[in-house]
Protein backbone atom coordinates (compact mmCIF):
# COMPACT_ATOMS: atom_id res chain seq x y z
CA UNK A 1 0.00 0.00 0.00
CA UNK A 2 2.80 2.40 0.78
CA UNK A 3 4.26 1.74 -2.68
CA UNK A 4 0.94 2.59 -4.36
CA UNK A 5 0.00 5.67 -2.35
CA UNK A 6 3.39 6.64 -1.01
CA UNK A 7 4.69 6.61 2.54
CA UNK A 8 3.01 8.63 5.21
CA UNK A 9 4.56 12.08 5.56
CA UNK A 10 6.39 12.70 8.83
CA UNK A 11 6.74 16.47 8.27
CA UNK A 12 5.16 18.63 10.98
CA UNK A 13 1.81 20.12 10.16
CA UNK A 14 1.77 23.85 9.44
CA UNK A 15 0.78 26.07 12.31
CA UNK A 16 -1.56 29.04 12.23
CA UNK A 17 1.41 31.39 12.07
CA UNK A 18 2.73 29.47 9.05
CA UNK A 19 -0.65 29.82 7.35
CA UNK A 20 -0.74 33.55 8.05
CA UNK A 21 2.78 33.98 6.66
CA UNK A 22 1.83 32.09 3.49
CA UNK A 23 -1.23 34.26 2.92
CA UNK A 24 0.75 37.45 3.53
CA UNK A 25 3.31 36.34 0.93
CA UNK A 26 0.54 35.76 -1.62
CA UNK A 27 -0.96 39.16 -0.84
CA UNK A 28 2.46 40.71 -1.39
CA UNK A 29 2.76 39.08 -4.82
CA UNK A 30 -0.70 40.38 -5.76
CA UNK A 31 0.35 43.88 -4.74
CA UNK A 32 3.29 43.63 -7.18
CA UNK A 33 0.93 42.62 -9.99
CA UNK A 34 -1.46 45.45 -9.16
CA UNK A 35 1.41 47.95 -9.29
CA UNK A 36 2.37 46.76 -12.79
CA UNK A 37 -1.22 46.90 -14.04
CA UNK A 38 -1.70 50.39 -12.63
CA UNK A 39 1.50 51.52 -14.36
CA UNK A 40 0.32 50.10 -17.72
CA UNK A 41 -3.13 51.66 -17.31
CA UNK A 42 -1.53 55.01 -16.63
CA UNK A 43 0.52 54.68 -19.84
CA UNK A 44 -2.56 53.73 -21.87
CA UNK A 45 -4.49 56.62 -20.39
CA UNK A 46 -1.82 59.10 -21.47
CA UNK A 47 -1.67 57.67 -24.98
CA UNK A 48 -5.45 57.54 -25.40
CA UNK A 49 -5.80 61.14 -24.26
CA UNK A 50 -3.46 62.27 -27.07
CA UNK A 51 -4.97 60.12 -29.86
CA UNK A 52 -7.85 60.89 -32.13
CA UNK A 53 -10.79 58.60 -32.47
CA UNK A 54 -10.06 55.65 -34.72
CA UNK A 55 -9.07 51.99 -34.80
CA UNK A 56 -5.80 52.59 -32.96
CA UNK A 57 -7.48 54.38 -30.10
CA UNK A 58 -10.16 51.69 -29.88
CA UNK A 59 -7.49 48.97 -29.70
CA UNK A 60 -5.73 50.74 -26.81
CA UNK A 61 -9.04 51.09 -25.02
CA UNK A 62 -9.64 47.33 -25.38
CA UNK A 63 -6.24 46.60 -23.87
CA UNK A 64 -6.89 49.06 -21.06
CA UNK A 65 -10.29 47.46 -20.44
CA UNK A 66 -8.69 44.00 -20.27
CA UNK A 67 -6.13 45.25 -17.72
CA UNK A 68 -8.89 46.89 -15.71
CA UNK A 69 -10.76 43.57 -15.51
CA UNK A 70 -7.57 41.81 -14.39
CA UNK A 71 -7.03 44.44 -11.74
CA UNK A 72 -10.56 43.94 -10.38
CA UNK A 73 -10.05 40.18 -10.22
CA UNK A 74 -6.71 40.56 -8.45
CA UNK A 75 -8.21 43.08 -6.00
CA UNK A 76 -11.08 40.67 -5.26
CA UNK A 77 -8.61 37.84 -4.68
CA UNK A 78 -6.52 40.08 -2.47
CA UNK A 79 -9.58 40.98 -0.37
CA UNK A 80 -10.36 37.29 0.09
CA UNK A 81 -6.82 36.51 1.16
CA UNK A 82 -6.77 39.41 3.60
CA UNK A 83 -10.08 38.20 5.08
CA UNK A 84 -8.61 34.71 5.47
CA UNK A 85 -5.51 36.15 7.07
CA UNK A 86 -7.62 38.14 9.53
CA UNK A 87 -9.74 35.09 10.43
CA UNK A 88 -6.64 32.98 10.99
CA UNK A 89 -5.11 35.78 13.05
CA UNK A 90 -8.20 35.84 15.26
CA UNK A 91 -8.04 32.06 15.59
CA UNK A 92 -4.35 32.34 16.55
CA UNK A 93 -5.14 35.01 19.14
CA UNK A 94 -7.94 32.86 20.55
CA UNK A 95 -5.61 29.88 20.72
CA UNK A 96 -2.96 31.94 22.52
CA UNK A 97 -5.54 33.22 24.99
CA UNK A 98 -6.73 29.67 25.66
CA UNK A 99 -3.17 28.50 26.20
CA UNK A 100 -2.51 31.37 28.59
CA UNK A 101 -5.75 30.55 30.40
CA UNK A 102 -4.74 26.90 30.75
CA UNK A 103 -1.33 27.92 32.05
CA UNK A 104 -2.99 30.20 34.61
CA UNK A 105 -5.42 27.48 35.67
CA UNK A 106 -2.60 24.94 36.05
CA UNK A 107 -0.61 27.44 38.11
CA UNK A 108 -3.62 28.10 40.35
CA UNK A 109 -4.20 24.37 40.82
CA UNK A 110 -0.55 23.85 41.74
CA UNK A 111 -0.63 26.78 44.17
CA UNK A 112 -3.86 25.56 45.72
CA UNK A 113 -2.38 22.09 46.18
CA UNK A 114 0.74 23.54 47.77
CA UNK A 115 -1.31 25.74 50.11
CA UNK A 116 -3.39 22.78 51.23
CA UNK A 117 -0.24 20.79 51.83
CA UNK A 118 1.31 23.63 53.81
CA UNK A 119 -1.75 24.45 55.91
CA UNK A 120 -2.21 20.75 56.60
CA UNK A 121 1.05 20.84 58.58
CA UNK A 122 -0.10 23.73 60.77
CA UNK A 123 -1.72 22.88 64.11
CA UNK A 124 -3.95 25.75 65.26
CA UNK A 125 -4.15 24.39 68.81
CA UNK A 126 -0.36 24.26 69.02
CA UNK A 127 -0.11 27.87 67.83
CA UNK A 128 -2.63 29.01 70.47
CA UNK A 129 -0.69 27.10 73.13
CA UNK A 130 2.53 28.82 72.05
CA UNK A 131 0.83 32.20 72.26
CA UNK A 132 -0.46 31.50 75.78
CA UNK A 133 2.98 30.36 76.87
CA UNK A 134 4.56 33.48 75.39
CA UNK A 135 2.08 35.72 77.25
CA UNK A 136 2.90 33.94 80.53
CA UNK A 137 6.62 34.49 79.95
CA UNK A 138 6.02 38.17 79.24
CA UNK A 139 4.04 38.54 82.49
CA UNK A 140 6.79 36.83 84.45
CA UNK A 141 9.38 39.09 82.86
CA UNK A 142 7.35 42.18 83.82
CA UNK A 143 7.06 40.94 87.41
CA UNK A 144 10.81 40.35 87.53
CA UNK A 145 11.53 43.85 86.24
CA UNK A 146 9.21 45.37 88.82
CA UNK A 147 10.94 43.40 91.58
CA UNK A 148 14.39 44.50 90.45
CA UNK A 149 13.33 48.14 90.17
CA UNK A 150 12.04 48.33 93.79
CA UNK A 151 13.82 51.06 95.85
CA UNK A 152 14.40 51.00 99.60
CA UNK A 153 14.39 53.71 102.34
CA UNK A 154 12.80 56.21 100.06
CA UNK A 155 10.67 58.83 101.85
CA UNK A 156 7.13 59.35 100.86
CA UNK A 157 6.37 61.80 98.13
CA UNK A 158 6.35 65.46 99.12
CA UNK A 159 2.95 67.04 98.86
CA UNK A 160 2.34 70.24 96.97
CA UNK A 161 1.59 72.17 100.18
CA UNK A 162 4.94 71.13 101.68
CA UNK A 163 6.72 72.24 98.52
CA UNK A 164 5.05 75.67 98.66
CA UNK A 165 6.02 76.10 102.32
CA UNK A 166 9.66 75.23 101.60
CA UNK A 167 9.80 77.67 98.70
CA UNK A 168 8.23 80.45 100.79
CA UNK A 169 10.79 79.87 103.55
CA UNK A 170 13.67 80.00 101.12
CA UNK A 171 12.30 83.23 99.63
CA UNK A 172 11.98 84.87 103.03
CA UNK A 173 15.49 83.82 103.98
CA UNK A 174 16.97 85.25 100.76
CA UNK A 175 15.01 88.50 101.21
CA UNK A 176 16.30 88.83 104.80
CA UNK A 177 19.90 88.33 103.72
CA UNK A 178 19.51 90.96 100.96
CA UNK A 179 18.08 93.48 103.39
CA UNK A 180 20.88 92.88 105.89
CA UNK A 181 23.46 93.29 103.15
CA UNK A 182 21.98 96.63 102.06
CA UNK A 183 21.96 98.11 105.60
CA UNK A 184 25.37 96.73 106.49
CA UNK A 185 24.10 95.19 109.70
CA UNK A 186 24.78 91.74 108.65
CA UNK A 187 28.62 92.13 108.39
CA UNK A 188 31.38 93.31 110.80
CA UNK A 189 32.01 97.02 110.98
CA UNK A 190 35.61 96.70 109.84
CA UNK A 191 34.41 95.20 106.54
CA UNK A 192 32.12 98.14 105.73
CA UNK A 193 33.12 100.54 102.98
CA UNK A 194 33.19 103.43 105.48
CA UNK A 195 35.75 101.68 107.65
CA UNK A 196 38.38 101.04 105.04
CA UNK A 197 41.06 103.30 106.65
CA UNK A 198 43.74 101.93 108.97
CA UNK A 199 42.56 104.09 111.89
CA UNK A 200 39.36 102.11 112.13
CA UNK A 201 41.03 98.72 112.19
CA UNK A 202 40.32 96.80 115.41
CA UNK A 203 42.91 96.63 118.14
CA UNK A 204 43.98 93.38 119.60
CA UNK A 205 44.15 92.96 123.37
CA UNK A 206 47.56 91.27 123.52
CA UNK A 207 49.34 94.07 121.61
CA UNK A 208 51.13 96.83 123.57
CA UNK A 209 50.61 100.47 122.55
CA UNK A 210 53.49 101.92 120.63
CA UNK A 211 55.10 105.04 122.26
CA UNK A 212 56.09 107.86 120.05
CA UNK A 213 59.78 108.96 119.94
CA UNK A 214 60.20 112.30 121.90
CA UNK A 215 62.83 113.51 119.48
CA UNK A 216 60.47 113.15 116.62
CA UNK A 217 57.76 114.94 118.57
CA UNK A 218 60.06 117.88 119.45
CA UNK A 219 61.14 118.26 115.92
Backbone torsions as a table, in degrees:
resi	resn	phi	psi	omega
1	UNK	NA	-39.9	179.4
2	UNK	-64.6	-31.0	178.4
3	UNK	-69.9	-34.3	-178.2
4	UNK	-76.4	-46.4	-174.7
5	UNK	-105.5	0.1	179.9
6	UNK	86.4	158.5	-179.9
7	UNK	-74.7	154.8	179.6
8	UNK	-68.7	132.4	-177.4
9	UNK	-71.2	134.8	177.8
10	UNK	-102.4	6.1	-179.8
11	UNK	-69.9	144.4	179.2
12	UNK	-65.6	144.3	179.0
13	UNK	-70.0	146.3	-179.6
14	UNK	-66.3	143.1	178.5
15	UNK	-89.9	174.8	178.0
16	UNK	-63.0	-37.9	178.5
17	UNK	-65.3	-36.5	176.2
18	UNK	-64.4	-40.8	178.7
19	UNK	-64.3	-41.3	179.1
20	UNK	-64.0	-41.5	179.3
21	UNK	-63.1	-41.4	178.9
22	UNK	-62.7	-42.4	178.8
23	UNK	-65.6	-41.8	179.2
24	UNK	-62.5	-36.9	177.3
25	UNK	-64.5	-41.8	178.4
26	UNK	-65.6	-39.6	176.7
27	UNK	-62.3	-38.8	178.2
28	UNK	-63.5	-40.3	178.1
29	UNK	-66.5	-35.5	176.9
30	UNK	-67.2	-35.2	176.6
31	UNK	-62.4	-37.8	178.1
32	UNK	-63.8	-43.5	178.6
33	UNK	-63.7	-42.0	179.1
34	UNK	-62.6	-37.7	178.2
35	UNK	-62.8	-42.3	178.8
36	UNK	-64.7	-44.1	179.5
37	UNK	-63.2	-42.8	179.3
38	UNK	-63.2	-36.7	177.9
39	UNK	-66.0	-42.5	178.2
40	UNK	-65.4	-42.4	178.5
41	UNK	-61.8	-38.0	177.7
42	UNK	-64.2	-39.4	177.8
43	UNK	-65.1	-44.6	178.4
44	UNK	-62.4	-39.1	-178.9
45	UNK	-63.3	-39.5	178.6
46	UNK	-67.1	-41.8	179.8
47	UNK	-66.8	-44.1	-178.6
48	UNK	-63.7	-36.3	-179.5
49	UNK	-66.9	-22.0	-179.0
50	UNK	-98.3	-7.5	-176.6
51	UNK	-95.8	152.5	174.4
52	UNK	-86.8	162.7	178.6
53	UNK	-62.8	137.0	-179.1
54	UNK	167.9	-174.9	-179.2
55	UNK	-61.9	-38.8	-179.6
56	UNK	-63.6	-44.6	-179.9
57	UNK	-65.9	-37.7	179.4
58	UNK	-66.1	-37.7	179.1
59	UNK	-64.8	-42.8	178.1
60	UNK	-64.2	-37.1	178.3
61	UNK	-63.9	-38.1	178.4
62	UNK	-64.2	-41.2	178.0
63	UNK	-64.7	-42.4	179.4
64	UNK	-64.2	-38.3	179.1
65	UNK	-65.7	-39.1	177.4
66	UNK	-63.0	-43.7	177.9
67	UNK	-64.4	-35.9	179.9
68	UNK	-65.4	-38.8	177.1
69	UNK	-65.8	-40.8	177.5
70	UNK	-61.9	-41.2	-179.6
71	UNK	-62.5	-41.5	179.1
72	UNK	-63.7	-41.0	178.2
73	UNK	-63.3	-44.8	179.7
74	UNK	-64.3	-40.4	179.1
75	UNK	-64.2	-39.0	178.0
76	UNK	-65.2	-41.5	178.4
77	UNK	-64.7	-39.3	178.8
78	UNK	-63.7	-41.6	178.2
79	UNK	-61.6	-40.7	178.3
80	UNK	-62.9	-45.0	179.8
81	UNK	-63.5	-40.9	179.2
82	UNK	-65.2	-36.3	176.4
83	UNK	-65.6	-42.0	177.1
84	UNK	-62.2	-42.4	-179.9
85	UNK	-62.3	-40.4	179.8
86	UNK	-66.7	-41.5	178.6
87	UNK	-63.2	-42.5	179.1
88	UNK	-67.1	-36.3	177.9
89	UNK	-62.7	-42.4	177.3
90	UNK	-63.4	-41.0	177.6
91	UNK	-62.5	-39.5	178.4
92	UNK	-64.9	-41.7	178.2
93	UNK	-64.2	-40.2	178.4
94	UNK	-64.5	-41.2	178.5
95	UNK	-62.7	-43.2	178.5
96	UNK	-62.5	-41.7	179.2
97	UNK	-63.2	-40.8	178.3
98	UNK	-64.6	-40.7	178.2
99	UNK	-63.6	-43.1	177.8
100	UNK	-63.7	-37.4	178.2
101	UNK	-64.8	-42.5	179.1
102	UNK	-64.3	-39.9	177.5
103	UNK	-62.1	-42.7	178.8
104	UNK	-63.9	-43.1	179.7
105	UNK	-63.5	-43.8	179.0
106	UNK	-61.9	-40.5	178.7
107	UNK	-64.4	-40.0	179.0
108	UNK	-66.2	-40.5	177.9
109	UNK	-62.7	-43.1	179.6
110	UNK	-63.9	-42.2	179.4
111	UNK	-65.8	-41.5	178.9
112	UNK	-62.3	-41.5	178.5
113	UNK	-63.2	-41.8	-179.9
114	UNK	-66.6	-39.4	179.1
115	UNK	-64.7	-42.8	177.5
116	UNK	-61.3	-41.3	179.4
117	UNK	-64.5	-39.8	-178.8
118	UNK	-70.7	-48.1	-179.0
119	UNK	-67.3	-24.0	177.0
120	UNK	-66.2	-22.7	179.4
121	UNK	-86.6	-7.8	-176.4
122	UNK	-93.0	128.4	177.8
123	UNK	-104.0	110.8	-177.8
124	UNK	-63.4	-40.4	179.8
125	UNK	-62.1	-38.5	178.9
126	UNK	-66.1	-38.5	178.7
127	UNK	-64.6	-44.0	178.9
128	UNK	-63.2	-38.8	177.7
129	UNK	-63.6	-40.4	177.3
130	UNK	-63.7	-38.9	179.1
131	UNK	-65.1	-43.2	178.8
132	UNK	-62.9	-41.7	178.9
133	UNK	-64.1	-38.7	178.6
134	UNK	-65.6	-40.7	177.8
135	UNK	-63.0	-40.2	177.8
136	UNK	-62.5	-41.5	178.7
137	UNK	-64.7	-38.4	178.6
138	UNK	-65.0	-41.7	178.1
139	UNK	-62.7	-42.3	178.8
140	UNK	-64.2	-38.8	178.2
141	UNK	-64.2	-40.7	178.2
142	UNK	-64.0	-40.6	178.0
143	UNK	-63.9	-39.1	178.8
144	UNK	-65.5	-41.6	178.6
145	UNK	-63.9	-40.5	178.1
146	UNK	-64.0	-38.3	179.3
147	UNK	-66.7	-39.7	-179.2
148	UNK	-72.4	-26.1	-177.4
149	UNK	-89.7	5.8	179.8
150	UNK	-70.8	131.9	178.9
151	UNK	-104.4	154.7	-176.1
152	UNK	-120.8	152.9	177.4
153	UNK	54.9	40.7	177.6
154	UNK	-102.2	123.8	-179.8
155	UNK	-64.2	161.7	178.7
156	UNK	-64.6	161.4	179.1
157	UNK	-63.8	143.6	179.0
158	UNK	-80.9	132.4	-179.7
159	UNK	-76.6	166.6	-178.7
160	UNK	-68.4	-33.4	178.8
161	UNK	-67.2	-40.1	177.3
162	UNK	-64.4	-39.1	178.0
163	UNK	-62.6	-42.9	179.0
164	UNK	-63.4	-38.9	179.6
165	UNK	-65.2	-41.9	179.3
166	UNK	-63.5	-42.6	179.8
167	UNK	-65.5	-39.1	178.6
168	UNK	-64.7	-39.2	179.8
169	UNK	-65.6	-42.1	178.4
170	UNK	-64.5	-38.2	178.7
171	UNK	-65.0	-41.4	178.9
172	UNK	-65.9	-39.4	179.4
173	UNK	-63.6	-43.9	178.6
174	UNK	-65.7	-38.7	177.9
175	UNK	-64.1	-39.4	178.9
176	UNK	-63.9	-43.8	-179.9
177	UNK	-64.7	-38.7	177.8
178	UNK	-63.4	-43.1	180.0
179	UNK	-64.3	-41.9	178.4
180	UNK	-63.8	-37.1	179.5
181	UNK	-68.2	-35.7	179.9
182	UNK	-69.3	-37.9	-178.4
183	UNK	-84.1	-16.2	179.9
184	UNK	82.2	3.9	-178.6
185	UNK	-75.2	-29.0	-172.1
186	UNK	-82.3	4.4	178.9
187	UNK	-133.4	158.4	179.2
188	UNK	-59.8	152.7	-175.9
189	UNK	-67.4	-28.2	-177.8
190	UNK	-76.8	-8.8	176.4
191	UNK	-97.3	-2.7	178.7
192	UNK	-70.7	158.0	179.0
193	UNK	-65.2	-30.7	-176.8
194	UNK	-75.8	-16.2	-176.9
195	UNK	-111.7	45.5	-178.9
196	UNK	-82.1	-28.5	-175.8
197	UNK	-64.5	161.7	-177.1
198	UNK	-74.2	-23.4	-178.2
199	UNK	-67.8	-25.6	-176.2
200	UNK	-94.1	5.3	179.2
201	UNK	-67.9	148.4	-178.2
202	UNK	-72.7	149.0	177.6
203	UNK	-97.1	146.7	-179.8
204	UNK	-100.6	143.8	-171.8
205	UNK	-67.5	-37.0	-173.2
206	UNK	-82.6	1.2	178.9
207	UNK	-93.2	138.7	177.2
208	UNK	-86.3	146.3	177.5
209	UNK	-68.9	143.7	-177.2
210	UNK	-91.5	124.2	178.6
211	UNK	-83.5	143.5	-178.5
212	UNK	-81.1	149.9	178.9
213	UNK	-75.4	125.3	-179.1
214	UNK	-62.2	-32.2	-178.1
215	UNK	-65.9	-39.1	-179.5
216	UNK	-68.7	-32.7	179.4
217	UNK	-70.6	-40.2	-179.5
218	UNK	-65.3	-40.2	-179.8
219	UNK	-70.4	NA	NA
